Amino acid sequence: LQPRQHCAALDAGTGALLPWAPDLSYLGNLGQVRDLLVSGDSLFVAGEFDVVDGQARGNLAAFDIASGQLTGWNPDANGTVSSMIELNGTVYLSGYFYELGGIARQRLGAVDRITGEVESWNPQCSGNVNSLAAAGGLIYAGGWFATMGGDAHQNIAAIDAESGQVEDWSPE
C-alpha cells in the first residue's frame, strides 16, 4: 500500500501507481482537490488548500507533468476553486472566491495559463459557481446563483469568453 493525499498519478497503460505524491494541506489538515486540468506540459490543480509541497498556494497550483515538480504558477484565489477550463491560453476558474491575485473577482475569473496573471474577464456572479464548460466562444457557468453580470440568470449562464459579457441566454 502506497498512501496518497488527494492526488495520485497512474500509468495509463498498466494502471500502476506512479511515485508522484504531492502534499496538499489546508490550515494544517489535508487539502481537498476539486478539479484537475491538463494543458500543455502542465497539470493544474484546484480545490481547497493553502500549502502545496511546503509552498504557499491559494487553492490553485500547477505541476510540470514530466518532472512532477510544483511550478511557480500561483494565481492565489482567496477561496475554494471548484472548476477550471482552458481556452486559447486562458484558464477560466469558478468557485467560492472573491479575489484572484489580490484583484476582486466574484466567484468567476480568468488567468493566463503560463504566467498566472489575472485577466480582465470579470462577469461577476451573485452566488457560487460549481462547474464550467466551453463551446463556440462561450463559457457556460452552472451553480447556485440568481444574477450574472447584474442580470437575472437562475443557476446557469453563458458568458462571452473574450469580453466577459453575459449573454441573454437564460433557460428557465
Accessible surface in RSA format (square Angstrom, percent):
REM  Atomic radii and reference values for relative SASA: ProtOr
REM  Chains: A
REM  Algorithm: Lee & Richards
REM  Probe-radius: 1.40
REM  Slices: 20
REM RES _ NUM      All-atoms   Total-Side   Main-Chain    Non-polar    All polar
REM                ABS   REL    ABS   REL    ABS   REL    ABS   REL    ABS   REL
RES LEU A   1   218.67 121.8 140.20 100.3  78.47 197.3 149.90 105.3  68.77 185.1
RES GLN A   2   105.76  59.1  94.13  68.8  11.62  27.7  31.01  66.0  74.74  56.7
RES PRO A   3   110.42  80.5  93.74  85.4  16.68  60.6 101.43  83.7   8.99  55.9
RES ARG A   4    62.52  26.2  30.33  15.5  32.18  76.6  16.46  22.5  46.06  27.9
RES GLN A   5    74.56  41.7  69.87  51.1   4.70  11.2  20.69  44.0  53.87  40.9
RES HIS A   6    93.79  51.3  60.48  42.0  33.31  85.2  53.42  55.1  40.37  47.0
RES CYS A   7     9.21   7.0   1.50   1.7   7.71  18.1   6.07  15.4   3.14   3.4
RES ALA A   8    52.09  47.9  22.78  35.2  29.31  66.7  22.78  32.1  29.31  77.6
RES ALA A   9    26.42  24.3  21.17  32.7   5.25  11.9  26.42  37.2   0.00   0.0
RES LEU A  10   111.63  62.2  89.40  64.0  22.24  55.9  89.40  62.8  22.24  59.8
RES ASP A  11    51.90  36.4  47.69  47.5   4.21  10.0   4.61  10.9  47.29  47.2
RES ALA A  12   114.27 105.1  68.75 106.1  45.52 103.5  79.44 111.9  34.82  92.3
RES GLY A  13    74.34  91.7   0.00   N/A  74.34  91.7  36.56 100.3  37.78  84.6
RES THR A  14   110.01  78.2  71.05  72.0  38.95  92.8  77.75 104.4  32.26  48.8
RES GLY A  15    46.48  57.3   0.00   N/A  46.48  57.3  27.50  75.5  18.98  42.5
RES ALA A  16    54.19  49.8  43.51  67.1  10.68  24.3  54.19  76.3   0.00   0.0
RES LEU A  17    62.95  35.1  38.91  27.8  24.04  60.4  38.91  27.3  24.04  64.7
RES LEU A  18    67.37  37.5  67.03  48.0   0.34   0.8  67.37  47.3   0.00   0.0
RES PRO A  19   120.72  88.0  99.58  90.8  21.14  76.8 106.58  88.0  14.13  87.8
RES TRP A  20    43.39  17.4  32.53  15.7  10.86  25.5  40.27  21.5   3.12   5.1
RES ALA A  21    55.09  50.7  27.57  42.6  27.52  62.6  28.78  40.5  26.31  69.7
RES PRO A  22     5.90   4.3   0.00   0.0   5.90  21.5   2.96   2.4   2.95  18.3
RES ASP A  23    72.17  50.6  70.50  70.2   1.67   3.9  23.30  54.8  48.87  48.7
RES LEU A  24     0.18   0.1   0.09   0.1   0.10   0.2   0.09   0.1   0.10   0.3
RES SER A  25    23.70  20.0  23.70  31.6   0.00   0.0  14.22  30.3   9.47  13.3
RES TYR A  26    78.79  36.8  78.76  44.8   0.03   0.1  41.75  31.4  37.03  45.6
RES LEU A  27   129.55  72.1 101.77  72.8  27.78  69.8 112.08  78.7  17.47  47.0
RES GLY A  28    74.93  92.4   0.00   N/A  74.93  92.4  35.83  98.3  39.10  87.6
RES ASN A  29   104.70  72.2  97.65  94.4   7.06  17.0  29.44  70.8  75.27  72.7
RES LEU A  30   101.51  56.5  84.37  60.4  17.14  43.1  84.48  59.3  17.03  45.8
RES GLY A  31     0.21   0.3   0.00   N/A   0.21   0.3   0.21   0.6   0.00   0.0
RES GLN A  32    83.29  46.6  83.04  60.7   0.25   0.6  21.03  44.8  62.26  47.2
RES VAL A  33    37.79  24.9  11.54  10.4  26.25  63.3  11.54  10.0  26.25  71.2
RES ARG A  34    98.86  41.5  67.27  34.3  31.59  75.2  27.12  37.1  71.74  43.5
RES ASP A  35    37.02  25.9  31.99  31.8   5.03  11.9   8.11  19.1  28.91  28.8
RES LEU A  36    95.71  53.3  74.51  53.3  21.20  53.3  74.57  52.4  21.13  56.9
RES LEU A  37    28.83  16.1  25.75  18.4   3.08   7.7  28.83  20.2   0.00   0.0
RES VAL A  38    98.36  64.7  74.64  67.6  23.72  57.1  74.64  64.9  23.72  64.3
RES SER A  39    12.87  10.9   6.34   8.5   6.53  15.0   7.69  16.4   5.18   7.3
RES GLY A  40    63.74  78.6   0.00   N/A  63.74  78.6  33.50  91.9  30.24  67.7
RES ASP A  41    94.88  66.5  88.44  88.0   6.43  15.2  36.63  86.2  58.24  58.1
RES SER A  42    16.12  13.6  16.12  21.5   0.00   0.0   0.00   0.0  16.12  22.6
RES LEU A  43    27.32  15.2  27.32  19.5   0.00   0.0  27.32  19.2   0.00   0.0
RES PHE A  44     1.52   0.8   1.52   0.9   0.00   0.0   1.52   0.9   0.00   0.0
RES VAL A  45     0.02   0.0   0.02   0.0   0.00   0.0   0.02   0.0   0.00   0.0
RES ALA A  46     0.00   0.0   0.00   0.0   0.00   0.0   0.00   0.0   0.00   0.0
RES GLY A  47     0.00   0.0   0.00   N/A   0.00   0.0   0.00   0.0   0.00   0.0
RES GLU A  48    41.63  23.9  41.38  31.3   0.25   0.6   5.34  10.3  36.29  29.6
RES PHE A  49     0.52   0.3   0.00   0.0   0.52   1.4   0.00   0.0   0.52   1.5
RES ASP A  50    45.56  31.9  41.95  41.8   3.61   8.5  25.60  60.2  19.97  19.9
RES VAL A  51    52.65  34.6  52.65  47.7   0.00   0.0  52.65  45.8   0.00   0.0
RES VAL A  52     0.00   0.0   0.00   0.0   0.00   0.0   0.00   0.0   0.00   0.0
RES ASP A  53    63.29  44.3  38.82  38.6  24.47  57.9  25.82  60.8  37.47  37.4
RES GLY A  54    68.37  84.3   0.00   N/A  68.37  84.3  32.85  90.1  35.52  79.6
RES GLN A  55    91.79  51.3  87.91  64.2   3.87   9.2  27.97  59.5  63.82  48.4
RES ALA A  56    76.60  70.4  65.62 101.3  10.98  25.0  66.01  93.0  10.60  28.1
RES ARG A  57    17.98   7.5  15.53   7.9   2.46   5.8   1.53   2.1  16.45  10.0
RES GLY A  58    12.53  15.5   0.00   N/A  12.53  15.5  10.13  27.8   2.40   5.4
RES ASN A  59    11.74   8.1  11.74  11.3   0.00   0.0   0.00   0.0  11.74  11.3
RES LEU A  60     0.00   0.0   0.00   0.0   0.00   0.0   0.00   0.0   0.00   0.0
RES ALA A  61     0.08   0.1   0.08   0.1   0.00   0.0   0.08   0.1   0.00   0.0
RES ALA A  62     1.17   1.1   1.17   1.8   0.00   0.0   1.17   1.6   0.00   0.0
RES PHE A  63     1.84   0.9   1.84   1.1   0.00   0.0   1.84   1.1   0.00   0.0
RES ASP A  64    39.32  27.5  38.86  38.7   0.46   1.1  13.58  32.0  25.74  25.7
RES ILE A  65    87.98  50.1  66.26  49.4  21.72  52.4  71.31  51.3  16.67  45.2
RES ALA A  66   103.02  94.7  58.79  90.7  44.23 100.6  69.58  98.0  33.44  88.6
RES SER A  67    67.80  57.3  36.19  48.3  31.61  72.8  43.37  92.4  24.43  34.2
RES GLY A  68    16.28  20.1   0.00   N/A  16.28  20.1   9.94  27.3   6.34  14.2
RES GLN A  69   119.19  66.6 117.87  86.1   1.32   3.1  37.16  79.1  82.02  62.2
RES LEU A  70    27.64  15.4   5.00   3.6  22.64  56.9   5.00   3.5  22.64  60.9
RES THR A  71    41.66  29.6  32.76  33.2   8.90  21.2  40.11  53.9   1.56   2.4
RES GLY A  72    70.24  86.6   0.00   N/A  70.24  86.6  38.63 106.0  31.61  70.8
RES TRP A  73    12.36   5.0   5.96   2.9   6.39  15.0   8.59   4.6   3.77   6.1
RES ASN A  74    62.15  42.9  40.89  39.5  21.27  51.2   9.95  23.9  52.20  50.5
RES PRO A  75     2.55   1.9   0.00   0.0   2.55   9.3   2.55   2.1   0.00   0.0
RES ASP A  76    69.67  48.8  67.63  67.3   2.04   4.8  10.91  25.7  58.77  58.6
RES ALA A  77     1.48   1.4   0.00   0.0   1.48   3.4   0.00   0.0   1.48   3.9
RES ASN A  78    86.80  59.9  49.48  47.8  37.31  89.9  33.94  81.7  52.86  51.1
RES GLY A  79    15.62  19.3   0.00   N/A  15.62  19.3  15.62  42.9   0.00   0.0
RES THR A  80    14.62  10.4  11.32  11.5   3.30   7.9   0.10   0.1  14.52  22.0
RES VAL A  81     0.00   0.0   0.00   0.0   0.00   0.0   0.00   0.0   0.00   0.0
RES SER A  82    14.14  11.9   6.20   8.3   7.94  18.3   6.20  13.2   7.94  11.1
RES SER A  83    10.87   9.2  10.87  14.5   0.00   0.0   3.18   6.8   7.68  10.8
RES MET A  84     7.31   3.8   0.00   0.0   7.31  17.4   0.00   0.0   7.31   9.7
RES ILE A  85    28.82  16.4  28.09  20.9   0.72   1.7  28.82  20.8   0.00   0.0
RES GLU A  86    56.28  32.3  33.89  25.6  22.39  53.3   2.14   4.1  54.15  44.2
RES LEU A  87    48.21  26.9  45.62  32.6   2.59   6.5  47.17  33.1   1.04   2.8
RES ASN A  88   138.14  95.3  97.21  93.9  40.93  98.6  41.01  98.7  97.13  93.9
RES GLY A  89    29.08  35.9   0.00   N/A  29.08  35.9  22.86  62.7   6.22  13.9
RES THR A  90    15.61  11.1  15.61  15.8   0.00   0.0   0.80   1.1  14.81  22.4
RES VAL A  91     0.00   0.0   0.00   0.0   0.00   0.0   0.00   0.0   0.00   0.0
RES TYR A  92    11.68   5.5  11.68   6.6   0.00   0.0   0.17   0.1  11.50  14.2
RES LEU A  93     0.00   0.0   0.00   0.0   0.00   0.0   0.00   0.0   0.00   0.0
RES SER A  94     0.00   0.0   0.00   0.0   0.00   0.0   0.00   0.0   0.00   0.0
RES GLY A  95     0.00   0.0   0.00   N/A   0.00   0.0   0.00   0.0   0.00   0.0
RES TYR A  96    71.21  33.2  61.57  35.0   9.65  25.1  41.82  31.4  29.39  36.2
RES PHE A  97     0.24   0.1   0.00   0.0   0.24   0.6   0.24   0.1   0.00   0.0
RES TYR A  98   113.94  53.2 109.99  62.6   3.96  10.3  84.23  63.3  29.72  36.6
RES GLU A  99    70.53  40.5  70.53  53.4   0.00   0.0   5.87  11.4  64.66  52.8
RES LEU A 100     0.00   0.0   0.00   0.0   0.00   0.0   0.00   0.0   0.00   0.0
RES GLY A 101    41.15  50.8   0.00   N/A  41.15  50.8  18.51  50.8  22.64  50.7
RES GLY A 102    58.44  72.1   0.00   N/A  58.44  72.1  27.68  76.0  30.75  68.9
RES ILE A 103    81.46  46.4  78.16  58.2   3.29   7.9  81.46  58.7   0.00   0.0
RES ALA A 104    71.88  66.1  65.26 100.7   6.63  15.1  65.55  92.3   6.33  16.8
RES ARG A 105    23.72  10.0  22.29  11.4   1.42   3.4   0.87   1.2  22.85  13.8
RES GLN A 106    66.77  37.3  64.38  47.1   2.39   5.7  10.92  23.3  55.85  42.4
RES ARG A 107    26.99  11.3  26.99  13.8   0.00   0.0   0.00   0.0  26.99  16.4
RES LEU A 108     0.03   0.0   0.00   0.0   0.03   0.1   0.00   0.0   0.03   0.1
RES GLY A 109     0.00   0.0   0.00   N/A   0.00   0.0   0.00   0.0   0.00   0.0
RES ALA A 110     0.29   0.3   0.29   0.4   0.00   0.0   0.29   0.4   0.00   0.0
RES VAL A 111     0.00   0.0   0.00   0.0   0.00   0.0   0.00   0.0   0.00   0.0
RES ASP A 112    40.94  28.7  40.94  40.8   0.00   0.0   4.84  11.4  36.10  36.0
RES ARG A 113    47.32  19.9  43.66  22.3   3.67   8.7   0.35   0.5  46.97  28.5
RES ILE A 114   120.41  68.5 101.87  75.9  18.55  44.7 104.02  74.9  16.39  44.5
RES THR A 115    82.21  58.5  56.81  57.6  25.40  60.5  62.14  83.5  20.07  30.3
RES GLY A 116     6.68   8.2   0.00   N/A   6.68   8.2   1.86   5.1   4.83  10.8
RES GLU A 117   118.11  67.8 115.08  87.1   3.03   7.2  38.81  75.1  79.30  64.7
RES VAL A 118    29.41  19.3   5.03   4.6  24.37  58.7   5.03   4.4  24.37  66.1
RES GLU A 119    54.78  31.4  49.04  37.1   5.74  13.7  28.77  55.6  26.01  21.2
RES SER A 120   106.48  90.0  82.58 110.2  23.90  55.1  51.86 110.4  54.62  76.5
RES TRP A 121     7.92   3.2   5.66   2.7   2.26   5.3   7.16   3.8   0.76   1.2
RES ASN A 122    48.22  33.3  28.59  27.6  19.63  47.3   8.62  20.7  39.60  38.3
RES PRO A 123     4.55   3.3   0.00   0.0   4.55  16.5   3.16   2.6   1.39   8.6
RES GLN A 124    90.99  50.9  88.44  64.6   2.54   6.1  14.05  29.9  76.94  58.4
RES CYS A 125     2.06   1.6   0.00   0.0   2.06   4.8   1.76   4.4   0.30   0.3
RES SER A 126    54.15  45.8  26.41  35.2  27.74  63.9  30.06  64.0  24.10  33.8
RES GLY A 127     9.56  11.8   0.00   N/A   9.56  11.8   9.56  26.2   0.00   0.0
RES ASN A 128    45.79  31.6  44.62  43.1   1.18   2.8   2.32   5.6  43.47  42.0
RES VAL A 129     0.00   0.0   0.00   0.0   0.00   0.0   0.00   0.0   0.00   0.0
RES ASN A 130    69.95  48.2  60.34  58.3   9.61  23.1  24.97  60.1  44.98  43.5
RES SER A 131    60.62  51.2  60.29  80.5   0.33   0.8  37.10  79.0  23.53  33.0
RES LEU A 132    18.46  10.3   0.00   0.0  18.46  46.4   1.98   1.4  16.48  44.4
RES ALA A 133    54.52  50.1  50.53  78.0   3.98   9.1  54.24  76.4   0.27   0.7
RES ALA A 134    43.90  40.4  12.48  19.3  31.43  71.5  12.87  18.1  31.03  82.2
RES ALA A 135    61.54  56.6  49.06  75.7  12.48  28.4  59.68  84.0   1.86   4.9
RES GLY A 136    84.32 104.0   0.00   N/A  84.32 104.0  46.55 127.8  37.77  84.6
RES GLY A 137    42.55  52.5   0.00   N/A  42.55  52.5  30.19  82.8  12.36  27.7
RES LEU A 138    38.13  21.2  38.13  27.3   0.00   0.0  38.13  26.8   0.00   0.0
RES ILE A 139     0.00   0.0   0.00   0.0   0.00   0.0   0.00   0.0   0.00   0.0
RES TYR A 140    63.31  29.6  61.65  35.1   1.66   4.3  33.88  25.5  29.43  36.3
RES ALA A 141     0.59   0.5   0.00   0.0   0.59   1.4   0.59   0.8   0.00   0.0
RES GLY A 142    16.45  20.3   0.00   N/A  16.45  20.3  14.10  38.7   2.35   5.3
RES GLY A 143    20.39  25.1   0.00   N/A  20.39  25.1   5.22  14.3  15.18  34.0
RES TRP A 144   193.18  77.5 190.63  92.3   2.55   6.0 160.25  85.4  32.94  53.4
RES PHE A 145     8.37   4.2   0.00   0.0   8.37  21.8   7.78   4.7   0.59   1.7
RES ALA A 146    54.01  49.7  50.03  77.2   3.97   9.0  50.03  70.5   3.97  10.5
RES THR A 147    48.23  34.3  48.23  48.9   0.00   0.0  35.75  48.0  12.48  18.9
RES MET A 148     0.12   0.1   0.00   0.0   0.12   0.3   0.12   0.1   0.00   0.0
RES GLY A 149    39.42  48.6   0.00   N/A  39.42  48.6  15.34  42.1  24.09  53.9
RES GLY A 150    68.71  84.7   0.00   N/A  68.71  84.7  35.07  96.2  33.63  75.3
RES ASP A 151    85.98  60.2  82.55  82.2   3.43   8.1  19.12  45.0  66.85  66.7
RES ALA A 152    83.15  76.4  66.10 102.0  17.04  38.8  66.34  93.4  16.81  44.5
RES HIS A 153     7.03   3.8   6.10   4.2   0.93   2.4   2.90   3.0   4.14   4.8
RES GLN A 154   115.47  64.6 106.11  77.6   9.35  22.3  48.32 102.9  67.15  50.9
RES ASN A 155    53.90  37.2  49.89  48.2   4.01   9.7  16.21  39.0  37.69  36.4
RES ILE A 156    63.74  36.3  63.51  47.3   0.22   0.5  63.51  45.7   0.22   0.6
RES ALA A 157     0.00   0.0   0.00   0.0   0.00   0.0   0.00   0.0   0.00   0.0
RES ALA A 158     0.32   0.3   0.32   0.5   0.00   0.0   0.32   0.4   0.00   0.0
RES ILE A 159     0.00   0.0   0.00   0.0   0.00   0.0   0.00   0.0   0.00   0.0
RES ASP A 160    39.52  27.7  39.52  39.3   0.00   0.0   2.91   6.8  36.61  36.5
RES ALA A 161    10.68   9.8   7.33  11.3   3.35   7.6   7.40  10.4   3.28   8.7
RES GLU A 162   161.58  92.8 136.46 103.2  25.12  59.8  58.59 113.3 102.99  84.1
RES SER A 163    71.48  60.4  37.73  50.4  33.75  77.8  44.12  94.0  27.36  38.3
RES GLY A 164     8.42  10.4   0.00   N/A   8.42  10.4   2.31   6.3   6.11  13.7
RES GLN A 165   123.55  69.1 122.07  89.2   1.48   3.5  35.23  75.0  88.32  67.0
RES VAL A 166    27.77  18.3   5.96   5.4  21.80  52.5   5.96   5.2  21.80  59.1
RES GLU A 167    60.83  34.9  55.80  42.2   5.02  12.0   7.22  14.0  53.61  43.8
RES ASP A 168   143.45 100.5 120.03 119.5  23.42  55.4  41.09  96.7 102.36 102.1
RES TRP A 169   108.37  43.5  96.13  46.5  12.24  28.7  80.01  42.7  28.36  46.0
RES SER A 170    47.73  40.3  26.76  35.7  20.97  48.3  17.21  36.6  30.52  42.8
RES PRO A 171    53.73  39.2  37.64  34.3  16.08  58.5  49.57  40.9   4.16  25.9
RES GLU A 172   214.95 123.4 144.31 109.2  70.64 168.2  94.95 183.7 120.00  98.0
END  Absolute sums over single chains surface
CHAIN  1 A     8602.6       6238.3       2364.3       4629.0       3973.6
END  Absolute sums over all chains
TOTAL          8602.6       6238.3       2364.3       4629.0       3973.6
